[in-house]
Amino acid sequence: MNISKIKIIVSYLLVFIVIFLTHIDTTYGRADKIEVAYTDWFPYTYKQNEEPRGFEIEIVKAVMKNMGITPQFVKYPWRRCLINLEEGTSDAVVSLLKTGEREKYTIFPDTYISLSKTMLFTKVDKNILFNGSYEALKGYSIGVIAGFTYGEAFDKADYLKKDYAQTPEMLIEKLINDRHDLAAENQVVIIGYAAKMGFKDKIKFLEPPIHTQKLYVGFSKIKGLQKLSDDFSKALEVFKESEEYRKILEKYGINPLDMTEQKFIKKLDITEQKTYK
């Protein structure tokens, strides 16, 4: 084989390698470039001693490790997490509810990462009743976290007086200080924060739940991460059958059965009957 033919073959090989590496970089992402955004939402996701913590953080880390990816978790305010996902500044966001608006800029995996039960809560000395109808709450100030969704019915109830806070701690503090009458948030989150703040015995939850929904790891649509989302979905589905998955949940005081599809369907049926009748 003469030198000219060798040069041609080498040239083709170099072109192939460049195309292959470009394909990997744009379709799957390089391991050191996967930024996963999260916000403080104890015990799902939070930061402690400058390290990302939470059972969802640990699940994502374990699943991506099995995929050969090392994610970089970066904490932002919730609104910034959504903006980063839409603009492609971050590759993924943890603890994302699926909505029509978010689907415009987010790729949602088929497999959800956890479940969320949102409930109204108030001070124990408040005589506020809730039977599932938001109409009965017209005269009250209701604390919510800016940028969060609380289910379509609640989000569209613009006749309600909603008082915005940035964090669950602020939500609890405003309630305790009578700056709003009641508030809405994930039950597990509020129990955890109220215990840390010394207010656990000063609040009570109102039945029924206003929102029971699946949470996802959302991937940036503008960055074309469909393959990463699909692979993550499959790996997460397998991981949920592992002992490691169960140990992560139990470490945070969560019953693994509360995160199963069957348990979720039963809870959702009851919630819908009471809330949206």
matplotlib code that plots the C-alpha trace (Angstrom):
import matplotlib.pyplot as plt

x = [0.0, 1.5, 1.8, -1.0, -3.5, -2.5, -3.0, -6.5, -7.4, -6.0, -8.0, -11.2, -10.5, -9.9, -13.2, -15.0, -13.5, -14.5, -18.1, -18.3, -17.0, -19.3, -22.3, -21.4, -21.0, -24.3, -26.5, -25.4, -23.3, -19.8, -19.7, -17.9, -20.4, -23.7, -25.0, -28.0, -29.8, -31.7, -33.1, -33.5, -36.4, -35.6, -35.6, -35.9, -33.0, -30.9, -27.4, -25.6, -22.0, -21.5, -22.6, -25.8, -28.0, -31.4, -32.9, -33.5, -29.9, -28.6, -30.9, -29.8, -26.1, -26.4, -28.3, -25.9, -23.0, -24.4, -24.6, -21.0, -21.8, -20.7, -23.3, -22.4, -25.2, -25.6, -28.1, -30.3, -33.5, -36.4, -37.2, -33.6, -33.7, -36.5, -34.9, -31.6, -33.5, -35.3, -32.1, -29.9, -27.6, -28.3, -28.7, -31.3, -33.4, -34.4, -37.9, -39.9, -43.6, -44.8, -47.0, -48.0, -45.9, -42.8, -43.1, -42.3, -38.7, -38.3, -37.8, -39.5, -38.4, -41.0, -39.9, -40.6, -38.1, -40.5, -44.0, -45.2, -48.3, -49.2, -51.4, -52.8, -51.5, -52.2, -51.5, -53.0, -55.1, -56.7, -60.3, -60.0, -61.9, -61.2, -63.5, -61.8, -63.5, -61.3, -64.4, -64.5, -61.0, -61.8, -61.5, -58.1, -54.5, -52.7, -49.0, -47.3, -43.8, -43.1, -42.7, -44.1, -47.2, -49.9, -52.1, -54.1, -57.2, -55.3, -53.1, -56.1, -58.1, -57.2, -60.0, -57.8, -55.5, -52.1, -49.1, -45.7, -42.6, -39.2, -38.5, -40.4, -38.8, -40.2, -43.6, -43.6, -42.3, -45.0, -47.6, -46.4, -46.2, -49.8, -48.7, -50.9, -53.7, -52.7, -50.2, -49.7, -46.7, -45.4, -46.2, -42.9, -41.0, -43.0, -42.8, -39.0, -38.5, -41.0, -39.1, -35.8, -37.3, -39.0, -42.6, -43.7, -46.2, -47.6, -48.9, -51.5, -52.4, -55.9, -57.4, -57.7, -54.4, -54.8, -52.3, -50.7, -48.3, -45.2, -41.9, -39.3, -35.7, -36.3, -33.8, -33.2, -35.0, -32.9, -29.8, -31.2, -30.8, -33.5, -31.1, -29.8, -33.4, -34.3, -31.2, -31.7, -35.4, -34.4, -31.6, -33.8, -36.5, -33.9, -32.5, -35.9, -35.8, -32.5, -31.7, -29.6, -32.7, -34.7, -31.9, -31.7, -35.4, -35.3, -32.2, -34.5, -37.4, -39.4, -41.4, -40.5, -44.2, -45.2, -43.2, -44.7, -47.1, -49.8, -49.8, -49.8, -52.8, -54.8, -54.0, -54.7, -58.1, -59.1, -57.7, -59.5, -62.8, -62.6, -61.0, -62.4, -65.9]
y = [0.0, 3.3, 6.4, 8.3, 5.5, 5.4, 9.1, 8.8, 6.0, 7.9, 11.0, 9.0, 7.5, 11.0, 12.2, 9.2, 9.7, 13.4, 12.6, 9.8, 12.0, 14.8, 12.4, 11.3, 14.8, 16.1, 13.1, 11.6, 14.3, 14.0, 12.7, 15.7, 18.1, 16.7, 19.4, 18.4, 21.4, 21.1, 23.3, 22.9, 20.6, 18.4, 15.4, 15.1, 17.3, 19.7, 20.9, 20.1, 20.8, 22.0, 18.6, 17.7, 15.5, 13.9, 10.6, 11.7, 13.0, 9.7, 7.8, 9.9, 9.6, 5.8, 5.4, 7.6, 5.8, 2.5, 4.4, 5.5, 9.1, 11.4, 14.1, 17.5, 18.7, 22.5, 24.2, 27.1, 28.8, 26.9, 29.5, 29.5, 25.7, 25.9, 28.8, 26.8, 23.8, 25.9, 27.7, 24.6, 26.0, 22.9, 19.4, 18.2, 19.1, 16.9, 16.7, 18.0, 17.6, 17.1, 20.0, 21.0, 24.2, 22.4, 19.8, 22.6, 22.7, 19.4, 15.8, 13.6, 10.0, 7.3, 6.3, 8.6, 9.0, 9.5, 10.5, 13.7, 14.2, 17.9, 18.9, 22.0, 22.7, 25.3, 26.0, 23.6, 26.4, 27.4, 26.1, 25.8, 23.0, 21.6, 19.1, 19.2, 22.3, 25.3, 27.6, 27.2, 28.7, 32.1, 34.1, 32.8, 33.7, 30.6, 30.3, 28.7, 28.6, 30.7, 28.7, 25.5, 23.8, 22.4, 20.6, 22.1, 22.8, 24.7, 26.5, 27.8, 28.8, 32.5, 33.5, 32.2, 34.7, 33.1, 34.4, 33.6, 32.4, 31.3, 28.3, 25.8, 27.4, 30.8, 29.1, 27.7, 30.9, 33.0, 30.6, 30.5, 34.4, 34.6, 36.2, 33.7, 31.5, 28.2, 26.9, 24.2, 22.0, 18.4, 16.7, 14.9, 18.2, 20.2, 17.5, 17.4, 21.2, 21.7, 19.2, 20.9, 24.3, 23.1, 23.7, 20.1, 20.1, 23.6, 22.6, 20.2, 18.9, 19.1, 16.1, 15.3, 15.9, 18.6, 17.0, 13.5, 13.3, 11.7, 13.5, 13.2, 14.0, 16.4, 16.7, 19.8, 19.6, 22.4, 20.3, 17.3, 14.9, 12.4, 9.5, 10.4, 10.6, 7.2, 5.5, 7.0, 5.9, 2.3, 2.3, 3.9, 1.2, -1.5, 0.3, 0.5, -3.3, -3.2, -3.5, -0.3, 1.7, 0.4, 1.3, 4.8, 5.4, 3.8, 5.9, 9.0, 7.4, 6.6, 3.4, 2.0, 1.0, 4.7, 5.2, 2.3, 2.7, 0.6, 2.6, 5.8, 4.8, 4.0, 7.3, 9.2, 7.7, 8.7, 12.2, 12.8, 11.6, 14.0, 17.0, 17.2, 15.9]
z = [0.0, -1.0, 1.2, -0.5, 0.2, 3.8, 4.1, 2.7, 5.1, 8.0, 7.0, 6.8, 10.2, 11.7, 10.2, 11.6, 15.1, 15.1, 14.1, 16.7, 19.5, 18.5, 18.5, 22.0, 23.2, 21.8, 22.2, 25.5, 27.1, 28.5, 32.1, 33.4, 31.8, 33.2, 35.5, 37.6, 39.2, 42.4, 45.1, 48.9, 49.4, 52.4, 52.5, 48.7, 47.8, 49.9, 50.8, 54.0, 54.8, 51.3, 49.9, 48.0, 50.1, 50.0, 48.9, 45.3, 45.0, 46.2, 43.8, 40.8, 41.8, 42.1, 38.8, 36.8, 38.4, 36.9, 33.6, 33.8, 34.4, 37.3, 37.7, 39.1, 41.4, 41.6, 43.9, 42.7, 43.7, 42.2, 39.5, 38.4, 38.1, 35.6, 33.7, 33.5, 32.1, 29.5, 28.4, 28.6, 31.3, 33.3, 31.7, 34.2, 37.2, 40.1, 41.6, 38.7, 38.3, 34.7, 33.4, 29.9, 30.2, 31.4, 28.6, 26.1, 27.3, 29.2, 28.3, 30.9, 31.4, 31.4, 34.9, 37.8, 40.6, 43.6, 44.6, 46.3, 48.5, 49.0, 51.9, 53.5, 57.0, 59.7, 63.3, 65.8, 67.4, 64.1, 63.5, 59.7, 58.0, 54.6, 52.8, 49.4, 48.1, 47.6, 47.6, 51.4, 51.6, 49.9, 53.1, 54.1, 53.2, 51.9, 51.8, 48.8, 47.4, 44.3, 41.2, 42.6, 41.1, 43.5, 41.0, 38.1, 40.2, 42.9, 40.5, 38.5, 41.6, 41.1, 43.5, 46.4, 48.2, 47.8, 49.8, 48.3, 50.0, 48.7, 51.0, 53.2, 56.3, 55.3, 54.7, 58.2, 59.9, 58.2, 59.4, 63.0, 62.9, 61.6, 58.3, 56.5, 57.8, 56.3, 53.8, 51.2, 50.7, 50.6, 53.8, 54.2, 53.6, 56.2, 58.8, 58.4, 58.5, 61.3, 63.4, 62.8, 63.6, 66.8, 65.4, 64.8, 67.6, 66.5, 63.1, 61.8, 58.4, 56.8, 54.9, 52.1, 50.2, 47.5, 45.2, 44.8, 41.9, 40.4, 40.5, 37.7, 36.8, 33.8, 31.0, 28.9, 25.5, 24.0, 24.5, 22.8, 25.7, 24.6, 24.6, 28.0, 29.3, 27.8, 29.2, 32.6, 32.6, 31.9, 34.5, 37.1, 36.5, 37.2, 40.2, 41.9, 42.2, 44.1, 47.8, 47.5, 46.4, 49.4, 51.8, 50.5, 51.2, 54.6, 55.5, 55.2, 57.1, 54.0, 53.5, 50.1, 49.6, 49.7, 46.5, 44.5, 41.6, 43.1, 46.4, 44.3, 42.2, 45.3, 47.0, 43.8, 43.3, 46.8, 46.4, 43.1, 44.5, 47.4, 45.7, 42.2, 42.7]

ax = plt.figure().add_subplot(projection="3d")
ax.plot(x, y, z, "-o")
ax.set_aspect("equal")
plt.show()
